């Protein structure tokens, strides 16, 4: 019974879950930013190359 109470009161598992959630949110933010800037950069390079050819 003592082991079960200690297991329930242990906060280390919650910390791991919090880190995993934080890592997931950071990953979503990075993917969103890279996708947004990637599209803008691709558009700028296309425009620049089009002007160099003409």
N, C-alpha and C positions, 0 to 999 in steps of 0.2 A: 504494500500500500504506500509506503514511504517513497518508493521509486516512481510510482505513478504521480504522486503529488509533485515531486521534483520535476518530472517531465512536463507537467502542465504549467508549472510556474517558470520554466526555463524560457528566457526571452531570446536566446540565440537563434532559434528557428525563425522568429519574427524578423530579426535583423537580416537574415539571409533573404527572406521574401521581400523585404523593403529594398535591399540592394538590387534584386532582380527586377523589381518594378521600376526603380529609378533607371537602371540600365536600359530597359525596354523603352521608356519615355525618351531618353537621350537618343537612342537609336532611331526612333520615329522622327525626332526633330532633325537629326542629321540627314536622314534620307529625304525629308521634305525640302530642306535647304539645298541639298545637292541637286535634286530634281529641278527646283525652281531656277537656280543659277545655271544649271547645265543647259536648259532650254534657251535662256537669254544669251549665253555665250555662243551656243550653236548658231543662233539667229544673227548675232553680230559678226561672226566669222563668215557666214554665208553672204551677208551684205558686203563685207569688205572684199571678199574674193570676187564677187560680181562686179564691183567697181574697178578692180585691178584688171579684169579681162577686157572691159570695154574701153 
